[in-house]
C-alpha cells in the first residue's frame, strides 16, 4: 500500500467518524434483531396490558423478582435539601406547588393514608426523590423523578427494563412534515401520566401539602408512569401505538398511519396536500387517541381554514388571543426548531455572544444551533473548520 493510499484510507475513516458523530441516527439499523431483554419487555406489555377508566395500564417492567430496600432515610435527606432550595426561591416554590397539586387533582398521584403507612412500615418500600428542571426557553418548571438515585447500591432504574426504542426517527419526522403544503402540529398533554401502573406497582415520594414547607412532608404515591424512569418512554410509546392498532377498524388508514409514523414522543407533526384532508385528519387522530386517554392539545397549522375547525381551548398558546382571520400567525417552537407559521419557514435563534474570536466564543455560537436535519451545515461548518 502506497503512502497516498494510506492517507486516503485515514481521511475516509476520519470522515466516517465525523458523520457518525454529527448524524448518530445513521447508526441505527432496523434490521437488527431485538435483544432478549427487548423481547422480555414486549411479552410483558402484551400479557399485562389493560384498559382502566379509559386509559392503558401497563406494569413497571422489572427485570425479575426485585426486593428493593426501604430508602426512607434517603428520601427524607433529599426532601430536606429540596426544602432549603424552595425556601430561597419563592417563584420556584409556587410553580413546584402548582405542579404537584395538579398531579393530585388529575389523579396522577395520591396521598397515602396514615393507617396504610403504619401497616407497611418496615416492609420493602421505595421512595422516589424528585427535583425541578426549568425549561431554558419557556421558563416553566417540570418536576423530574430521580429514578437513577441509589440507596445501598440499588436504584429503581437498575431494576427496570428499558425496552426497545419505539420512537420514530427525528429527521424522518421533520422531512415528512415539510413534504406537503398544509402542515399541522399538536402535543399530547402529559403523555407519560396518561399511562397507568397497577396498584401493586405504585412507588412513593415525599411532598408538603399545598407547598407548606413548615409542616412535615407527607408520603404520596404515583399512579402513573413517571418522567425519569428509564422505562417510561417505551411504555408510553407502546400504549400510544397500541391505541392506534386497537382502533384500526374504526378509523381510516391515513389516521392510523399518522399515529404510528408522525409522532416524535408526544409531538405530532404532519403535512397533507389538501386543507379538507387536514381537517378530517385532525378530527380522526384526536378522537382515536382520546379512546386511550391521550388528549391532543396546542394545535397549530399554517392553514387558517384548518385552525378555524379546532376549538379555541385546544389551539396553541400563541393563538389564544389572536384573530386568526386578520392577524399574522405566530412563531412556534417545533421539535427544537423555530417555525414561522405565517411565512411557513423553519428558522433558528442565535443569541448575541461576545464578538471576540476565541475558541470558547466560536464553540458557544456553534453549540447554540440545534439543527437535526443539517439545514445550517454550510454556515456551521465554517466555525467547525476554525475549531
Secondary structure, DSSP 4 states (H G I P E B T S, - for coil): --HHHHHHHHHHHHHHHHHHHH-GGGG--TTSPPPHHHHHHHHHHHHH-EEETTEEE----BSS-------HHHHHHHHHHHHHHHHH-HHHHHHHHHHHHHHHHTTSEEEPPHHHHHHHTTS---B--EEEEE-TTT--EEEEE-TT-EETTEEHHHHB------PPPHHHHHHHHTTSSEEEEEEETTSGGGSB--GGGPPEEEE-GGG-TTSPPEEEEESB--TT-TTHHHHHHHHHHHHHHHTTTTS-HHHHHHHHHSEETTEEEEEES-HHHHHHHHHHHHHHHHTTT--EEEEEES-HHHHHTS-GGGB-GGGTT--TTTSPP-EEEETTEEEETTTTEEE--------S--HHHHHHHHHH---TT-TTHHHHHHHHHH-
